[in-house]
Amino acid sequence: MERERIQREKLRDLAVFERLNGNPAKSSQALAIKKFCRTISIKDVQASDMRPLNVLEDTLNYLLGFVDSKEHPFEVVHDFIFDRTRSIRQDLTMQNIVNKKAIYMYEGMVKFHVISHHKLWCSMGDPNIASMHHLNMEQLTKTLSSLFNLYEANRNSNDVHENEAEFHSLYVLLNLGSHSKPMGEPLSLWFSHVSTPILKSKEMCFARRIVRSFRLGNYINFFRTVAADASYLQYCIMEPYINEVRSLALSYINFGGYKLHPYPLFNLSKHLMIEETDLESLCHSCGLEIYTDEFGNKLLHTKQTSFIHPKGGFKKYSFLGLQDYDR
Amino acid sequence: MAYLSMGESHRRITEFLNRFSDAVSYQNGVSFKSLFALSSNSHFLLSLADALSLFNDANRLINQNENFSQFADIIVPLFRSLQHYKQTNFVEAYNAFEKTANAFVQEFRNWESAWALEALFVIVYEIRVLAEKADRQLASNGKSPEKLKGAGSLLMKVFGILAGKGAKRVGALYVTCQLFKIYFKLGTVHLCRSVIRSIETARIFDFEEFPKRDKVTYMYYTGRLEVFNENFPSADYKLSYALKHCNPQHEANIRMILKYLIPVKLSIGILPNHGLLEKYNLLEYGNIVQALKRGDPRLLRCALQDHEDWFLRSGVYLVLEKIELQVYQRLVKKIYIIQKQRDPARAHQVKLEVIVKALKWLDIDMDVDEVECIMAILIYKNLVKGYFAHKSKVAVLSKQDPFPKLNGKPVNS
């Protein structure tokens, strides 16, 4: 690690978190963290380069502590943790560490990627961040896959690891959205390999109910279920699809609603768990006009022919009742 | 076990070697293939395994005769594999057999005609079965199972060799089906895509040339893929093909096909009769069919719950869940029919509260907002023709054909 630190100090290749007193050319043993190296091969690696498990655990905890840091923009934090945790995974793989401690570490890293999935999505307008989001998704699915292999490798009879159900539910929720096929395997086939205790767990039942409502188009049930039972991580994964459901609801109502009974946004905002002002904005994104009656109530007239599904995705909107999750 | 003498062991090994070289000389495919069928547990091979363990120096016998030594690369690992197999060291058995398979494939390329195709099939089959056994053993010892994945790569290589001109071509579909079995077991079904493309779109093969048995198996697996991807018209075509051409006496196979064809048919509005379900022991679908006929969402949910495990393991659960929309269509239709009998002039107006009440009788707790949502979905997807009036909380049905039939097409997305 010494070698790398000195070299990076010379090249001024130090992340903001690694700088001693903000000096871009100086770090310390405590601050410098091993970078991910794509082209590393087994024969080039020396035993001294490999960090032992306890060092890796401490490093990971240190890194994950930055997730909530408000000092720097999230993209900067994400970039740093993204790279350094990838290096940690590399060390774990090369040393073939696959025990229960590895499980906890991988769970922590998946959590990071899930939170990033949510936080980066807020700034998707910026093309740099959009590409970060995409790469994050790749690592999310990779790390989750490895985590599932670790659960299997550490299986004792029919025991289920304490967090196994929640992480399986995250996989299910990744399959939401009409254009999702993140892991390549069809969801039906994936379900057929999952053990019964996990399938019947609270977290998996939640995820399955969500997928069912989504596929049927039942927006009422979808939002009620999310509001009632979504954990923070589950919400983070689902967030990009929530507005897809909302726009689907708008298209159903616009199509089948009686022309002379315009739909009050007030009611609709309760069904779709969104602030009325945000709903108005969403309607506009979908090409729908909103009218205001003589009492100041906002209404959606149906049978508008201008409905479209927004091409560039959606802005970030509120979720009534889950404002805590939007920190 | 009867006492085995050195002399007898020597005789058994020599017999095998002679059979091998004779089979090649006379291009006797039937005799040849029996030499590789490890998992068939044939008396011939099992007794050979015993002989090999006792005799210990089979390699000398192989090398001292030119007829045998030219095939040493195939036979030496085969002997090793056989011994490991007899001692249930499946991982070692697989590793050795893989070497045999690779060497065999090299020779196979040089043989002009397709005389050894049956033997190739046996080898391909054994590779898969041995890999499965090896992986099971690895997993039970806490190690990572990777032999089946390797078997897949090997079979892809074999497929590549058969994909060309000449008589060997007709063997490609058999290998494809073995590959499908591997990919389905591993869950890596996206890997099926490239072989399917070679079989169906590349101009290499004429599908009709292949043996019927292989065509049925192929359509079964590709049909199942279409079910996973919810391409129902395509799934219907393929699974129906498999059903039509499957030997009617192979009832177990027919059952496997029906297991997937029934949910597909249900999704396009075609119901099987109960006799069919009884004949092929697929009564798990019984209540689903009833729920569709009666318009009873509660019965559907119970049926899904009662056989949840079976439906999930089969991979049809998600497809069956979606049938709920057709069940709602039927329920609303029944309400409409009852209203028509009482007051034909106003039958086409269905109060949402009436639907709420009907669902309540079925122990389904849905408020008027959710019922409105369901009606909106049914209208959007053309299961109901009409509109819903939000303020008066009424669904107004079209006077003409308010409940369009699916007519063999899946519900609109």
Chai-1 contact restraints between the chains, C-beta under 6 A:
chainA,res_idxA,chainB,res_idxB,connection_type,confidence,min_distance_angstrom,max_distance_angstrom,comment,restraint_id
A,G184,B,H190,contact,1.0,0.0,6.0,A-B,restraint_1
A,E185,B,G187,contact,1.0,0.0,6.0,A-B,restraint_2
A,P186,B,F228,contact,1.0,0.0,6.0,A-B,restraint_3
A,S188,B,F228,contact,1.0,0.0,6.0,A-B,restraint_4
A,S188,B,G315,contact,1.0,0.0,6.0,A-B,restraint_5
A,S188,B,L318,contact,1.0,0.0,6.0,A-B,restraint_6
A,L189,B,G187,contact,1.0,0.0,6.0,A-B,restraint_7
A,L189,B,F228,contact,1.0,0.0,6.0,A-B,restraint_8
A,L189,B,G315,contact,1.0,0.0,6.0,A-B,restraint_9
A,F191,B,L312,contact,1.0,0.0,6.0,A-B,restraint_10
A,S192,B,R313,contact,1.0,0.0,6.0,A-B,restraint_11
A,S192,B,G315,contact,1.0,0.0,6.0,A-B,restraint_12
A,R212,B,E321,contact,1.0,0.0,6.0,A-B,restraint_13
A,G217,B,I377,contact,1.0,0.0,6.0,A-B,restraint_14
A,N218,B,C373,contact,1.0,0.0,6.0,A-B,restraint_15
A,I220,B,D369,contact,1.0,0.0,6.0,A-B,restraint_16
A,I220,B,E370,contact,1.0,0.0,6.0,A-B,restraint_17
A,I220,B,C373,contact,1.0,0.0,6.0,A-B,restraint_18
A,Y252,B,A376,contact,1.0,0.0,6.0,A-B,restraint_19
A,Y252,B,Y380,contact,1.0,0.0,6.0,A-B,restraint_20
A,I253,B,A376,contact,1.0,0.0,6.0,A-B,restraint_21
A,F255,B,Y380,contact,1.0,0.0,6.0,A-B,restraint_22
A,G256,B,A376,contact,1.0,0.0,6.0,A-B,restraint_23
A,G256,B,I379,contact,1.0,0.0,6.0,A-B,restraint_24
A,G256,B,Y380,contact,1.0,0.0,6.0,A-B,restraint_25
A,G256,B,Y387,contact,1.0,0.0,6.0,A-B,restraint_26
A,G256,B,F388,contact,1.0,0.0,6.0,A-B,restraint_27
A,Y258,B,Y387,contact,1.0,0.0,6.0,A-B,restraint_28
A,Y258,B,A389,contact,1.0,0.0,6.0,A-B,restraint_29
A,H261,B,A389,contact,1.0,0.0,6.0,A-B,restraint_30
A,H261,B,H390,contact,1.0,0.0,6.0,A-B,restraint_31
A,H261,B,K391,contact,1.0,0.0,6.0,A-B,restraint_32
A,Y263,B,H390,contact,1.0,0.0,6.0,A-B,restraint_33
